[in-house]
Amino acid sequence: MIDKISKYYNSVWLEMKKVSWLTKDELVSSSLVVGVFSVIVAIFLFFVDFGLTELMSRLLGGK
């Protein structure tokens, strides 16, 4: 059992050596793009939600 676990971790270690990791600059720029895109989507969804809420409120006679 211990031998199988050891072989598993050794093969995982070998595969992790083959991975091409991002540089620090690539990681920072990718994270920045994801963050900006997330903010844009959040703002868009806020306005869609607000607009639909107002529309439904007016259609149902709430205001």
N, C-alpha and C positions, 0 to 999 in steps of 0.2 A: 504494500500500500504506500509506504513512504517512498519507495522507488518510483512509482507512477507519479506521485506528486512532484518529486524532484525532477523527473523528465519533463513534466508539464511546464514547470517554472523555467527550466533551462530553455525549452523551445520558445516560450514567451519572451525570454530575454534575447534570444537570437533574432526573433522577429522584430522586437523593439529597436534593435540596432539597425535594421534595414529601413526604418521609417525615416523619411526626409522631413525633419522638423522645421517649422518656420523660424526665421530670424526674429530678433526682438523688434526690429522696425516693421517687418511684415505683420507681426502679431499686433502691434500697436495700431497700425493703419487699418487692419481688418476689424479690430475691435471698435475703432472709431466709426467705421462705416456702418457696422451693425448697430451701434448706439444711436447714430444720427437717423438711420432708417427706422429704428424702433420708435424714436420720438415723433417722426413724421407720421408713422402709422397710428400712433396713439392720438395725435392731434386730429387726424382725419376721422378716426373712429369716434372721438368726442363730438365733433361737429355733426357727423351722421346721426349719432344717438340723440343729440340735442334736437336736431331738426325733426327726426321721426317722432320724438316725444312731443314736441310742439304741435306737429301735424295731427297726431292722434288726439291730443288734448283738445285742439280746436274742432276736429271732426266729431268728437264725442261731447262737445259742449262744456268742457271743463273751465275754460277761461272766458 
